[in-house]
Amino acid sequence: RELAGKADEIKHKAFCTDEMNTKQLQPEKKERETNILAKIEELEMKLNQHFNTDDMNTNQLQTESKERDKSDAFAKIEELEAKMEQFTEAIEDLKDTHAV
């Protein structure tokens, strides 16, 4: 009987120790979970900012590229108009030369 009482006492003490440890660890576990969730949220915000910045940079590059293309096209048109004017003058000169 004494051994059975000692065994019960040991079981009860182990149970109480486990319960006490569990209750002490729960707030620490909750705090770790909260910290992890906050870190995840922070990283998600950084990723969103990064992707938004990339989108803005891409849009800016596309706009700059379109503006360069437009500028190049206008320069080419001006060049072709100048050549056309030269050809027109050359044709007029030939007409004048052969008309005489």
URBEL-V883132 format. One record per backbone hydrogen bond with DSSP energy under -0.5 kcal/mol. NH is the residue of the N-H (numbers start at 1). CO is the residue of the C=O. E is the energy in kcal/mol with one decimal. If there is no record, write none. Layout:
BEGIN
nh=[NH NH]
co=[CO CO]
e=[E E]
END
This chain:
BEGIN
nh=[5 6 7 8 9 10 11 12 13 14 15 16 17 18 19 20 21 22 23 24 25 26 27 28 29 30 31 32 33 34 35 36 37 38 39 40 41 42 43 44 45 46 47 48 49 50 51 52 53 54 55 56 57 58 59 60 61 62 63 64 65 66 67 68 69 70 71 72 73 74 75 76 77 78 79 80 81 82 83 84 85 86 87 88 89 90 91 92 93 94 95 96 97 98 99 100]
co=[1 2 3 4 5 6 7 8 9 10 11 12 13 14 15 16 17 18 19 20 21 22 23 24 25 26 27 28 29 30 31 32 33 34 35 36 37 38 39 40 41 42 43 44 45 46 47 48 49 50 51 52 53 54 55 56 57 58 59 60 61 62 63 64 65 66 67 68 69 70 71 72 73 74 75 76 77 78 79 80 81 82 83 84 85 86 87 88 89 90 91 92 93 94 95 96]
e=[-2.6 -2.4 -2.8 -2.4 -2.4 -2.6 -2.6 -2.8 -2.6 -2.6 -2.7 -2.7 -2.5 -2.6 -2.6 -2.7 -2.7 -2.6 -2.5 -2.1 -2.3 -1.8 -0.7 -0.8 -3.0 -2.8 -2.6 -2.4 -2.5 -2.5 -2.6 -2.6 -2.7 -2.4 -2.3 -2.5 -2.4 -2.4 -2.5 -2.4 -2.3 -2.2 -2.5 -2.6 -2.6 -2.6 -2.9 -2.7 -2.6 -2.6 -2.6 -2.5 -2.8 -2.8 -2.7 -2.6 -2.7 -2.6 -2.5 -2.8 -2.5 -2.5 -2.5 -2.4 -2.7 -2.7 -2.6 -3.0 -2.4 -2.4 -2.3 -2.3 -2.4 -2.5 -2.3 -2.7 -2.7 -2.2 -2.2 -2.6 -2.2 -2.0 -2.7 -2.7 -2.5 -2.7 -2.8 -2.5 -2.6 -2.3 -2.6 -2.7 -2.5 -2.6 -1.7 -0.8]
END
